[in-house]
């Protein structure tokens, strides 16, 4: 056991046996409005409980479904998903489903995060774009793999919370005058904006990952993709069928698409 602080709770210490019961109480209090943390605090618990749940998540939900890339599996084991979910969902952090994070958005199902990351085939040091920062979890997974991550979020409250979280966990790229963190060069830069238009100032990208469903492939994203680059995007309407689609661009600029699996994502928000 190691002591630690929980926001608004003071210092607490928990037995392993009572830990998940405590987490469920935290969730119940949050749903009833008696606990207001936007995201799970770094509670004073035995991290081995979360590590066990995380290992089970990777082996049962991800590896068993065919994700094999060692770098992806290592990153999924390393990133502490429970620090990216709301307090009300803390006990469900490693379950096989997406979870709400506020403002009508979700943190994706762990398997889908891993699958989309594997489909990018990105190598350490590569530059990738994420459209839809959300809680920052997907960006953290990419950074853990040593990637240079540029992430755009259209909802200011989510972007600001994600930046704060990524900075506390050592994933946010240092500003001028700051020293690098533990996983340089894999660092995350976040900005508030319309991801439909990409991030032309830092393009082109080896990979682009979109974390919300679009009814068409944004032309700007295709333009910002390097030759031989890969774009992974959910396609379909918010109310209808959706598929995860892999878009590739060859050295001659020709575009090919391939449908991977049916999915369910929130719609991509696009400014009028």
C-alpha positions in Angstrom: 0.0 0.0 0.0 1.1 3.5 -0.6 -0.6 6.7 0.7 -1.7 9.5 -1.7 -4.2 12.3 -2.1 -7.6 12.3 -3.7 -9.0 15.6 -4.8 -11.6 16.8 -2.3 -11.1 13.7 -0.1 -7.9 14.4 1.7 -5.5 11.5 2.3 -7.0 8.0 2.2 -5.7 4.5 2.3 -7.6 1.5 1.1 -7.3 -2.3 1.5 -7.2 -4.3 -1.6 -10.3 -6.2 -0.5 -12.3 -3.1 -0.1 -11.0 -1.2 -3.0 -13.6 -1.9 -5.7 -16.4 -1.5 -3.2 -15.0 2.0 -2.5 -14.8 2.7 -6.3 -18.4 1.8 -6.8 -19.4 4.1 -3.9 -17.4 6.9 -5.6 -19.4 6.2 -8.8 -22.7 6.2 -7.0 -22.0 9.5 -5.2 -20.9 11.1 -8.5 -24.1 10.0 -10.3 -26.1 11.4 -7.3 -24.3 14.7 -7.5 -22.5 14.3 -4.2 -19.1 14.1 -5.9 -18.2 16.6 -8.6 -14.8 15.7 -10.0 -14.8 15.9 -13.8 -12.3 13.1 -14.0 -11.1 10.4 -11.7 -8.7 11.7 -9.1 -5.4 9.9 -8.4 -6.8 8.1 -5.4 -4.7 6.5 -2.8 -5.1 2.9 -3.7 -3.0 -0.1 -4.4 -2.1 0.4 -8.1 -1.8 -3.3 -8.4 -5.6 -3.6 -8.5 -5.7 -1.3 -11.5 -2.7 -3.0 -13.1 -4.4 -6.4 -12.8 -7.6 -5.0 -14.4 -5.5 -3.4 -17.2 -3.6 -6.7 -17.9 -6.9 -8.5 -18.1 -8.2 -5.8 -20.4 -5.3 -6.3 -22.8 -5.2 -10.1 -22.8 -9.0 -10.8 -22.9 -10.4 -7.8 -24.8 -7.5 -6.9 -27.1 -5.1 -9.7 -27.8 -7.8 -12.4 -27.9 -9.5 -10.4 -30.7 -6.4 -10.3 -32.9 -4.4 -7.2 -32.1 -0.8 -8.4 -32.2 1.5 -5.3 -32.6 3.8 -5.5 -29.5 4.2 -1.7 -29.4 0.4 -1.2 -29.2 0.0 -3.9 -26.6 2.8 -2.4 -24.5 1.2 1.1 -24.7 -2.2 -0.3 -23.7 -0.7 -1.9 -20.7 1.2 1.2 -19.7 -1.5 4.0 -20.0 -3.6 4.1 -16.8 -7.1 4.3 -18.3 -8.7 4.9 -14.9 -7.1 8.4 -14.9 -9.0 9.3 -18.0 -12.6 8.5 -17.0 -15.1 10.5 -14.9 -15.4 9.6 -11.2 -18.8 8.2 -11.8 -17.3 5.6 -14.2 -14.1 4.8 -12.3 -15.1 1.2 -11.4 -15.9 0.6 -15.1 -12.6 2.0 -16.4 -11.3 -1.3 -17.7 -14.6 -2.8 -18.9 -15.2 -3.8 -22.5 -17.2 -0.7 -23.6 -17.0 3.0 -24.2 -17.7 5.3 -21.3 -19.3 8.9 -21.2 -16.8 11.7 -20.4 -19.3 14.6 -20.5 -20.5 17.0 -23.2 -22.1 14.2 -25.1 -18.7 12.5 -25.8 -17.2 9.2 -24.9 -13.9 7.5 -24.2 -13.7 4.6 -26.8 -13.9 0.9 -26.0 -10.3 -0.3 -25.2 -10.4 -2.8 -28.1 -11.3 -0.1 -30.6 -8.5 2.2 -29.3 -6.0 -0.6 -29.8 -7.4 -1.7 -33.2 -7.3 1.9 -34.6 -3.8 2.4 -33.2 -2.6 -0.8 -34.8 -4.1 0.1 -38.2 -2.0 3.3 -38.3 1.2 1.2 -38.4 3.0 4.3 -37.1 6.7 4.1 -36.0 8.4 5.8 -33.1 9.2 9.4 -34.0 6.4 9.6 -36.6 4.1 12.5 -36.7 0.4 11.7 -36.3 -2.8 13.7 -36.1 -5.7 12.9 -33.8 -9.1 14.5 -34.5 -11.1 14.5 -31.3 -9.0 14.7 -28.2 -11.8 13.8 -25.8 -10.3 12.8 -22.5 -6.8 12.5 -23.9 -6.6 8.7 -23.6 -6.0 7.9 -27.2 -3.4 10.6 -27.5 -1.6 9.2 -24.4 -1.5 5.7 -26.0 0.0 7.2 -29.2 2.6 9.1 -27.1 3.5 6.1 -25.1 4.5 4.5 -28.5 7.0 7.3 -29.1 4.9 9.2 -31.6 4.7 13.0 -32.1 1.0 13.6 -31.5 -1.0 16.6 -32.7 -4.6 16.5 -31.3 -7.5 18.7 -32.1 -10.7 19.1 -29.9 -13.6 21.3 -30.9 -15.1 21.4 -27.4 -13.1 23.9 -25.3 -13.9 22.4 -21.9 -12.7 18.9 -23.0 -9.6 20.3 -24.7 -8.6 22.2 -21.6 -9.3 19.3 -19.2 -7.3 16.9 -21.5 -4.3 19.3 -21.6 -4.3 19.5 -17.9 -4.5 15.8 -17.5 -1.9 15.0 -20.1 0.5 17.6 -18.5 0.1 16.0 -15.1 0.8 12.6 -16.4 3.8 13.7 -18.4 2.5 13.3 -21.9 2.0 17.0 -22.9 4.8 18.5 -25.1 6.8 21.0 -23.1 6.5 24.6 -23.9 9.5 26.7 -24.6 11.9 26.8 -21.7 10.5 23.6 -20.1 12.4 20.3 -20.1 11.1 17.1 -21.7 9.2 14.5 -19.9 9.5 10.7 -19.5 8.5 9.7 -22.9 10.1 12.2 -25.3 10.0 12.3 -28.3 6.5 10.9 -28.0 4.7 14.1 -26.9 1.2 15.5 -27.3 0.2 18.9 -28.5 -3.4 19.9 -28.2 -5.3 22.8 -29.7 -9.0 23.8 -29.7 -10.4 23.8 -33.2 -12.4 22.1 -36.0 -10.7 18.8 -36.7 -12.5 18.5 -40.0 -9.9 21.0 -41.4 -7.0 19.1 -39.9 -3.8 20.9 -38.7 -2.2 22.3 -42.0 0.6 24.2 -40.2 2.3 21.0 -39.1 1.2 18.6 -41.9 1.9 16.2 -43.5 1.3 13.3 -41.2 2.3 9.7 -41.4 -1.0 8.8 -39.8 -4.4 10.4 -39.0 -6.8 9.0 -36.5 -10.4 10.3 -36.2 -12.3 9.5 -33.0 -15.8 10.4 -34.1 -18.0 9.3 -37.0 -18.0 11.3 -40.2 -20.5 11.0 -43.1 -17.8 11.7 -45.6 -14.0 11.7 -45.6 -12.8 15.3 -44.9 -10.8 16.3 -47.9 -8.4 18.3 -45.8 -7.4 15.2 -43.9 -6.6 13.3 -47.1 -4.5 16.3 -48.4 -2.5 16.4 -45.1 -1.7 12.7 -45.3 1.8 11.8 -46.4 2.3 9.4 -49.4 2.1 5.9 -47.9 0.3 7.4 -45.0 -2.8 6.0 -43.3 -6.1 7.5 -42.2 -8.3 5.6 -39.8 -11.9 7.0 -39.5 -15.4 5.8 -38.5 -17.8 6.4 -41.3 -21.6 6.7 -41.1 -24.3 8.8 -39.6 -24.8 9.2 -35.9 -28.1 7.4 -36.0 -27.4 4.8 -38.7 -24.8 2.1 -39.4 -21.2 2.9 -39.0 -18.0 1.2 -40.2 -14.4 1.7 -39.3 -12.6 2.6 -42.5 -8.9 2.5 -43.4 -7.9 5.1 -46.0 -4.4 4.7 -47.6 -2.5 7.0 -50.0 0.2 5.5 -52.2 3.3 7.1 -53.5 1.5 8.3 -56.6 -1.2 9.9 -54.5 -3.9 7.4 -55.3 -6.5 6.8 -52.5 -7.8 3.5 -51.5 -10.4 2.6 -48.8 -11.0 -0.6 -46.9 -13.8 -1.3 -44.4 -12.5 -3.0 -41.3 -15.4 -3.6 -38.7 -18.8 -2.2 -37.8 -18.5 0.4 -35.0 -20.5 2.9 -33.0 -19.1 6.4 -32.4 -20.5 9.8 -31.6 -20.8 12.1 -34.6 -17.9 14.2 -35.7 -18.7 17.8 -34.7 -18.0 20.2 -37.6 -18.3 23.9 -37.3 -20.7 25.4 -39.8 
